[in-house]
Amino acid sequence: MMVTSKSEGETKKIAARVAKKVKNGGFIALFGDLGSGKTVFVKGLAEAFNIKGFSVKSPTYTYVRHYPLKIRNIYHIDLYRLEKIDELLLQEILELMEDDENIIIIEWAEKMGDYLPTKRIDIVLKYIDENSRRIEIREANFLQEIYKEFHVPRHIIKHMEMVAKVCGILADKLIKKGKKIDKKTLIEAALLHDVLKICHEKCGKLGHEKEAEKVLKKRGETALAKLVGKHGFSSIDKLKTWEEKILYYADKRVHDEKIVSLKKRFEEGDKRYGKKLDKRAAIIKRKIFDLEKELESILGHSSLLRV
């Protein structure tokens, strides 16, 4: 669900609605850049739980704050000051997660990486202007719901998981080079890009990329929809953002569940679909090799994907 808040008061009201979802225990993961509204949202959660003496200011070395309620424990975790989560802190958080009745609120949740629980509520906040924020609220198991709804075969899921892995590798390398990338949205788009690759009555005639884009738009996932809709072979000239370029390229480097060279991928594709090398396809392939060179110019050949 996507909503727009036009004031701090509205943001707190939205947070209060989310609080009701975890009143018996749960995990809330917050994502967003500095100034996106995470602090206000967390304050709204605290007010909803009637926490007295709550403060979102994290002392330099205090990452976990405990707020005991009558029948519940709330833990506010802020990982902003950490470049990378250390083993001791990770173990502490994992132990808190073992009790399903704990309410855990974590800011800069992306720093938890693969240790984020499957069952959680993701809150993604984005700055629009001085007063407005875009707030995306999502149950983290929505991927599984889509897989189930469209009967996505296991081998397609495996392919998407490998593409997501490649996207993560490239995103991390580019981020280290100073590129600003929405890694969370990129990974989720990778895990959905071929969700309608094989489907029956629920698919239309637009091609699986555009049909998936339609499905995601209807669910309010506009950022994901736009990204997924541009991974098709003929979309090479429409790529503008790093997220679009990474997903497009990563998909071309994965054959089934294996990372392969572009040359190998194209050879397999020609065999699978029985396509002749027409002039348009040849031009697109050259442009994909150009995209690879663009990545290599930033990361270096040895830092790209080796096969």
C-alpha angles and dihedrals in degrees: 000000000000123000135170121225118202098187143022089253091057091048090054091049090052089049090052090056090052090049090062090061093061101035089119094044135298149138124266116192118195124203129182144104125270110292094022094117105262093131093054091045092052090048088054090053091049092051090049089055091046092237111177120213092015117167128178092199109110118211112229096265102023111094100158124053122188123212112182117207127190095271103003142052122224122200122193112198123188117187097176095113093050121090089191129004113251126226098251094051091044090053091050092052093046090053090052089051091057090074107073091199093063117101108219123190115186128185122204086021093171087079088070088067114180091355093077108114118253091229107063145107116252119209114193115188126191131186115240102166139324093296105020132077132179111226122194116194118192138167102231094228092066090108091061090047091056092045089052095045094053097035092237110197118240093242090057091050089050090052092050091048091054092047088051089052091052090047090053093051094050094042092053092049093048093046088055087054090056100263116143109230133170094225096176094056091042093055093046091049089051090052089054106033096101097030091122096037089112116025140128133207095000093061124086132201101270096093125263094277096056093038089054089048089054092049093050093047090054088054091052093251095131098156092049092044094055092048096046091047092061102054096086119117094250094049095083093111092051097059112115111148128059089242091057093046094048095049092045093049096042091053090054091051095055121077110188099314100335133089109237137168119271089248092054092045093053092047091052091046093052090050094047098048098029092228122163117227099259121183095259094050091048091053092050092050091052089051091051089054087050089054089053090052089051090055091045091051088060102035102026125242094271092052094054122083112303120204 
